[in-house]
């Protein structure tokens, strides 16, 4: 298992460490629900060092990205970010990624999921072979990645940087001082709250973590692990690879059409066009609410009478809604909000109701 540069920090906080995507990562510090509530009410500090970080440069960088992924890289303005997918020829999702257009030079920065990083790099190099001038550099080891998420995040981050935080728009990024060194930060996140992801040289990650807590603790900032991040993203209706999306699903199956632009010849485009021409996917990704004591978990069957119509993709206890929530891909005839279903747990049945995604949206 790989370790991030902040492992000793996590151990000093007595974090519970678990394997995740080939890395040893903190799943919780004081408790998943307590950490999730802190993010919704104040702010949380996360280590995202397990995520893959790659730069793409060269005269063919834009053309390469147009082929590699589903969004329109040519239309990403300098300093802006777009969500996208990498597909195979059948239109199946190999990963979901963030594509950053460099704010001050012609190039891109790409963030990929930890568990898919090796496969993504293989795909990148294979696609790059179609072009003459593309350079792909992996920065995962040399560049630390932290996140500060929550309603107090902007004020905390403003104390860590010389970047003008009020003028930094959602899904934008900028370079500047971050902590004690030069780095970069983006106004993005995976919790449904306002938040920022911070990039600094690995050697300065510990000092940035400590400085963030020194500034943020009076405002309610606490360290948070992958467990709270997972339930927060579920509440916000954000997909997780290996759950709502994987190599068996297309972006259309998961309602991610907004990240698919048929303006360029990306890998898998033809397969998605065939699905659209046939009337769209046969299932829809649905939100589910379970007001019972039992929690719907990934893999549990979703039942309509005696018929199994799907399986739970993600499920958990929502600290914000104070009930149990889940997602599942369901046939269209069962996808209408208000539809009453059940999930099966061993020989028991528990009630489910289809609800509109996302479960939670912050007040802007």
N, C-alpha and C positions, 0 to 999 in steps of 0.2 A: 504494500500500500504506500502511495505517495503521501507526503505531509506538506502542508503549507508552512510558510515562514512564521506563522503565528501560533504554531502548535504549543509552544511553551507558555504563551499568553493564555491559551484556552485551559491548559492544565493548571495554571495559577488561579484561574477563576473556578476550578473544580468542575469544568464542563464534562458532560458525559460524551465520550468520543465513540463514533461508529464508522464502519466502512460505508463509503458512498461514491459511486462512479470511479472506483479505483483509488480513492483518497480516504484518509482518516480525517473526519470532520466532526465538529461539535454539533450534536443534535439538540442539546438543551443545556442551560446553565441553572436557572432557578425553577424552571418548569415551562412546558410548551404553552399552556394557556395563559400563564402570567406574562410570558414574553410577548405573546400575540397582543394581549391587552395593552402592554406598554407601547407597542408600535401604533396601535389605534389611538391611544390617548396622549402619547408624548413622542418617543422615538426609540428605535432599536439600532444597534451596531452589529453588523454582520461581516464575517470573513467569507469572501467569495473567491479565495485563491484557487479553488478547484476548477473554476471555469477556464476554458481555453481562450487564449488571447493571441491574435494573429494580425500582422500588418500585410497589406497587399499593395504593392507599388509597381510602377513601370508604365510605359506608354499604352499597354493593352490592359491595364488594371480594370477600367470600366467595362470593356468588352468581355473580359474574363468573368467579372461578377454578373453581367447580364446573362451569361451562359450558366453560371453556377447556381443562381438562386432566383426566387420567384418575384421579388419586388423589382422596381425599376431603378437600378442604381444610377442611371444617367440623370435622373430627376432628383437625386438627393443633393440638396444644397450644401455648400461648405458649412461645417459645424452642425449638421443635422444627422439624425439617426432614423433608420427604418427597420422594422421587424420583417423577417422573411423566413422561408424554408428552403432547405436543400432537399431535392427529390431524386428518385431514381427514374429510369425510363418509363416505368409503369405509373408514375405520379405518386408513388408512396413516399412518405416523409422519412428522410434519413436524419434530419435534425431541424430544430428551429433556432434561428440565430439573430443577432443584431448587427447591422451594417452601419458603421460610422463613416461619414465623409470627412476627411481631414479638414480642420478649420483653417489651415494656413498653407497647405501645399497639396499637390495633386496626388492623392492616395487615399487609402481606406484602412480602417481598423475593424476587425470582425471578432465578436465574442460568441463562442460556441459552448455547448453543454459538455460537462466533464466526461460523462460516460461515452460520449460520441466523438470526442476530440480526435482520437487516432483515426477513426473511420473518416471523419470530415477531412482530415489532412490528406488521406489517401485520395479522396474524391477531388480535393482541390488540386493536387499535383496532376491527377489524370486529366482534369479539365484544362489546367494550365498548359499542358502539352499541345493543345490546339492553337496556342497563341505564342507569339515570338518574344514578347517583352513583358513578362510578369515575374515579379519577385515576391515570394511568400516567406515571411519570417515569423517564427513562433516566439512569443515573448512571455509565455506562461511562467517560466521560472524566474525571469529577471524583473517582472513587473507585478507587484502586489495589487490586489483588487479588494476593496472594502466597500460596504454600503452603509448609509445612514438613512433610515426610512421613518416617516411619521410626521405629524403636523408640526413638530418642533424642529424638523430636519433643516429647513432653510436657515433658521437662525443659528443653529449649531455649526453648519457648514460655512456660513459667512465668517465665523470666527477662526476658520482653519485655512482660508484662502484669500488671495487678492482678486479672484474672479468676481465680477459684479453679479451676485446671485439673483437679485430681483429682476435683472434683464435676461437671465438665462431661461429660455423657454423649455417647456416639456419636450422631451426627445431631442434636446440639443446638448452639445458638449463644447468644452473650451479647455485650453491649456493655461497654466499659470502656477503660482505657488500653491502647493497643497501640503499643509503641515510645515515642515522645515525645509522642503525641497521643491524642485520643479516637477510638476506632474500634470495630470488632467482630471477633469471630473465631468460627469454627465448627469442630466436631470432625468433619470430613468429609475426603474425599480421593478420589483416583483411582489409587491405587497398590496397594491391598490391605494397606497398613500403617496403623498408628495415625498420625493426622496432623491438621493444622489448616490452614484457609484463613483468611487475615488480610485485613481490609479497613480501609484508612486513606485519608485525603485524598491525592490524587495528588501534591501538593507535598511530602509527607513520605515517599514511597515509597523514595527513594534512601537516606535516613537509616535507615529500617527495615531495608532489605536489608543495609546495612553493619553495623548493630547485631546483626542475626541472625547474621551470619558471625562477628562478634567473640565473641559468646556461644557459638555453636555449633561453630566450627572445632575447638576442643579436644575436642569430643565426636564429631568426624568429619563434621560438616555440610559439604557442598560444593554449589556451584551445579549445577543439573541442567536439561537442556533437554527439548524435546518428544519427542525420540527415546527417551530412557529412560522418560519418562512413558507412552509408547505400549506398550513391551514390558512394563512393570510392570502396566498395566491389563489387558493381554492375559493375563498369567500369572494375574491375579486373576479372570479371567472377566468383566470389565466391558465392556459394549458400547461401541463408538465409532460415532458417527453417520457415515454414509458407508461403513461397513464391515458390522457385524452388523445395523445398523438403518438404514433410509433411507425415502424416499417410496414405495418399492415393497413394504415389509414392514409388518406389523402388530406390535404388542407381543406378541401371542400367538405369532407366528412365532419370536420371539427368546427365548421363555421368560420374558417380563417380566410375567407375570400378576399377580405380587405388587403391582405398581404400578398395577393397573387395578381400580377399585372400582365395581361396578355399582349404587352407591347413589344416583347422581345422573345427570342428563341431560347428560353431556359430548358434545361433537362427536365423532361416530364410534361412539358406543355401540351403535346399532342394527346396524351392520356387524359389530362384534365379537360381538354376541349371535347373529347368523346363523351366523358361523363356529363358535361353540360348539355351536349346535343341530345343525350338520351333522357333529359329531364332532371338531371342533378343526382346527388347521392341518394341511396335508398334509406339511409338513416340520418338522424339529426343528433347533435350533441345537446343533451338536455340537463338542466339543473333539477335536482330532486331534494325534497325536504322530508325528513323522517322524524316526526315528533314522538318517538318512542325511546325507551331506555337503551335499546341496542343500537350500535353504531354501524351503518353500512360501510363495508370495507371493500377495497379493490378485489375484484373477482367474484363477489357475491352475485348470484343470479337475480335479475329483475324479472318479476312475474306479472303476467296479466291473466288472472285465473289460473288455469293449469299450464299455461303456455309460457315458456321462457323466451323473453323478447330482447334480452340484452344482459350485459354484466356491468357491475359498478366499475367505473374507471378510477375515481378517487372518492374518498369519503372520510369524514371526520366530525368531531364535535366542534361546532363554531362558537368561540367565546364571544363574538360580536352579536350574533343572532340568538345565542343561548338555546340552540337546538342542533340537531344533526343534519348535515348536508352531504350531498354526493353529486356525481355526474355519471352519465351513461349515454352511449349511443343507442338510440331507440328508433324503431320504424316510425314513419311520419304520422301514422294514424294514432300513435300513442304519445306524440310529442307536444300536444296542445297543453298549455299551462292550465292547471286544475285537474288534469287527468289523475285518477287514483289508481295506484299500482301497489305492489308489495316487493320486498326483497326477501330472499330465502337465506336463513342461517341455520345450518344443519337441518333439523326437522321442523324448525319454527318459521313462521311467516310474520313479517313486520310491515306496517303500512308505509307507503311512500306517496308523495304528491309531486307532480311535475310543476316546476316553477320557472320563472324567467331568469336567465343569466344576465348579468352577474348577480350573485346573492347580495353583494354589498358594493355601493359606490360612495366614495367620499364626497362631502360637500366642497365645492370649488369656489 
